[in-house]
Amino acid sequence: MHEYSLYAQSIIGLLAILNPLGIIPIFLSMRGERRQSECNSIARVTAISVAVILVLSIWLGTSILHFFGISIPAFRTGGGLLIIFMAMAMLNAKQGHAKQAPGEADEASTKESIAVVPLAIPLLAGPGAISLVISDAHQAANISDKFILCAGVILIACVVWLALRLAVPIGKLLGTTGMNVGTRIMGLLLAAIGVQMFASGLVKLLPGLA
């Protein structure tokens, strides 16, 4: 049962940090005069890109950290801080600059293809999401646990695809207020996850704090 609760925590945390509801207004503002068939293609490519980026992070993230000499506690501490900052922005119903800076948003508005950049990365599978999956993958006890994490990532990618595919009706149904409420709830969950990551990493770096 403890393992299942960890899986659920990982999936809910990743869903909160990707925040598919929060990406809908951005997607609608970027779609411009594109036909629905083009928007459906963008939704599919974005979801696939998110899945690929995060699955690669699960399997290669720890090795990359070791290559650069970064310890897992230091990474958890830094990743926790990053997630806290992103959560603070979400509590104000905003996209944090860790996901996309204003200059990047202006550049994105002129791109012909927006699926991989900026939708998949950095808006969805950005630094915070990558930090979270690498941290969760490090806690996986064995390879089967990593496969379960990968299945969770694929499930969330499907949620992203569905949110983008139905962006117009969801936007009309919820309106700006409804989507902001959803973003704030996700931000609250994310803040708790960020604090937990930061505290657990700091205790490992500075054992005297325990």
C-alpha positions in Angstrom: 0.0 0.0 0.0 2.9 2.4 0.8 4.3 1.8 -2.7 0.9 2.7 -4.3 0.7 5.9 -2.3 4.1 6.9 -3.6 3.0 6.2 -7.2 -0.2 8.2 -6.6 1.9 11.1 -5.1 4.2 11.1 -8.1 1.4 11.1 -10.6 -0.6 13.8 -8.8 2.5 16.0 -8.4 3.4 15.7 -12.0 -0.1 16.5 -13.1 0.0 19.6 -10.8 3.2 20.8 -12.2 2.2 20.3 -15.9 -1.2 21.9 -15.2 -3.0 21.0 -18.4 -5.8 23.5 -17.6 -3.3 26.3 -17.2 -1.9 25.7 -20.7 -5.3 26.0 -22.4 -5.4 29.9 -22.5 -1.9 30.0 -23.8 -2.6 27.4 -26.5 -5.8 29.3 -27.5 -3.8 32.6 -27.8 -1.1 30.9 -30.0 -3.4 28.9 -32.3 -4.1 32.0 -34.3 -6.0 31.3 -37.6 -5.0 27.6 -37.7 -7.6 25.1 -38.8 -9.0 22.6 -36.3 -7.1 19.8 -38.0 -3.8 21.7 -37.5 -4.6 22.3 -33.8 -5.4 18.6 -33.4 -2.0 17.7 -34.9 -0.3 20.2 -32.5 -2.1 18.6 -29.6 -0.8 15.2 -30.6 2.8 16.2 -31.2 2.8 18.2 -27.9 1.6 15.2 -25.9 4.1 12.8 -27.6 7.0 15.3 -27.0 6.0 15.7 -23.3 6.0 11.9 -22.9 9.4 11.4 -24.6 11.1 14.2 -22.7 9.9 13.0 -19.3 10.5 9.3 -20.0 14.0 10.1 -21.0 14.4 12.1 -17.8 13.3 9.1 -15.8 15.9 6.7 -17.4 18.8 9.1 -18.0 18.4 11.9 -15.4 20.4 10.3 -12.6 23.3 9.4 -14.9 23.5 13.0 -16.2 23.6 14.3 -12.7 26.4 11.9 -11.8 28.3 13.0 -15.0 28.2 16.6 -13.8 29.0 15.7 -10.2 25.7 16.8 -8.8 24.4 14.9 -5.8 20.8 13.9 -5.5 20.3 15.8 -2.2 21.6 19.0 -3.9 19.4 18.4 -6.9 16.3 17.8 -4.7 17.0 21.0 -2.8 17.4 23.1 -5.9 14.5 21.4 -7.6 12.3 22.0 -4.6 13.1 25.7 -4.6 12.3 25.9 -8.3 9.0 24.2 -7.8 8.1 26.5 -4.9 8.7 29.6 -7.1 6.6 28.1 -9.8 3.8 27.3 -7.2 3.9 30.9 -6.0 3.2 32.1 -9.6 0.4 29.5 -10.0 -1.2 30.7 -6.8 -1.4 34.1 -8.5 -2.8 32.3 -11.6 0.3 33.2 -13.6 2.9 31.2 -15.6 6.2 31.5 -13.8 9.3 32.8 -15.7 10.9 29.4 -15.0 8.5 28.0 -17.6 8.6 30.9 -20.1 10.1 34.4 -20.0 8.2 37.3 -21.6 10.7 37.5 -24.4 10.2 33.8 -25.2 6.4 34.3 -25.2 6.8 37.1 -27.8 9.1 34.9 -30.0 6.7 31.9 -29.7 3.8 34.0 -31.1 5.6 34.3 -34.4 6.6 30.6 -34.7 4.9 28.5 -37.4 5.2 25.3 -35.3 4.5 25.6 -31.6 4.0 21.9 -30.6 7.5 21.0 -29.3 8.7 24.6 -28.5 7.2 26.3 -26.6 4.2 24.0 -25.7 6.0 20.8 -24.8 9.1 22.4 -23.5 9.4 24.7 -21.5 5.7 25.3 -20.9 4.7 21.7 -20.0 7.8 19.5 -19.6 9.9 22.3 -18.2 12.6 22.4 -15.6 10.2 21.8 -12.7 8.6 18.7 -14.3 12.0 17.3 -15.2 13.3 17.9 -11.7 10.3 16.1 -10.2 10.5 13.0 -12.4 14.3 12.7 -11.9 13.8 12.9 -8.1 11.0 10.3 -8.2 13.0 8.0 -10.5 15.9 8.1 -8.0 13.6 6.9 -5.3 12.3 4.0 -7.4 13.4 0.7 -5.8 13.8 -1.2 -9.0 13.3 -1.2 -12.8 9.6 -2.2 -12.5 9.0 0.9 -10.4 10.5 3.0 -13.2 8.2 1.4 -15.7 5.3 2.3 -13.5 6.5 5.9 -13.4 6.8 5.8 -17.2 3.2 4.5 -17.4 2.1 7.5 -15.2 3.9 9.9 -17.5 2.2 8.4 -20.6 -1.2 8.7 -18.8 -0.6 12.4 -18.0 0.6 13.0 -21.6 -2.8 11.6 -22.7 -4.5 14.1 -20.3 -2.4 16.9 -22.0 -3.5 15.7 -25.4 -7.2 15.6 -24.3 -6.9 19.1 -22.8 -5.4 20.6 -25.9 -7.7 18.7 -28.2 -10.7 20.0 -26.3 -9.2 23.4 -25.6 -12.0 25.5 -27.2 -15.0 23.8 -25.4 -13.1 23.6 -22.1 -12.2 27.3 -22.3 -15.8 28.2 -23.0 -17.1 25.9 -20.2 -14.8 27.0 -17.5 -14.0 30.5 -18.5 -11.0 32.5 -17.2 -12.2 32.3 -13.6 -12.7 28.5 -13.7 -9.3 27.9 -15.2 -7.6 30.3 -12.7 -9.3 28.4 -9.8 -7.9 25.1 -11.1 -4.5 26.6 -11.5 -4.5 27.9 -7.9 -5.5 24.5 -6.6 -2.7 22.9 -8.6 -0.3 25.6 -7.3 -1.2 24.8 -3.7 -0.5 21.1 -4.2 2.8 22.0 -6.0 3.9 24.3 -3.1 3.6 21.4 -0.7 5.5 19.1 -3.0 8.2 21.7 -3.4 8.6 22.3 0.3 8.9 18.5 0.9 11.5 18.1 -1.8 13.5 21.1 -0.5 13.3 19.9 3.1 14.3 16.3 2.4 17.3 17.5 0.2 18.4 20.0 2.8 18.3 17.4 5.6 20.6 15.1 3.5 23.0 18.0 2.8 23.0 19.2 6.4 22.3 16.2 8.6 22.6 18.4 11.7 19.2 20.0 10.8 17.5 16.6 11.5 
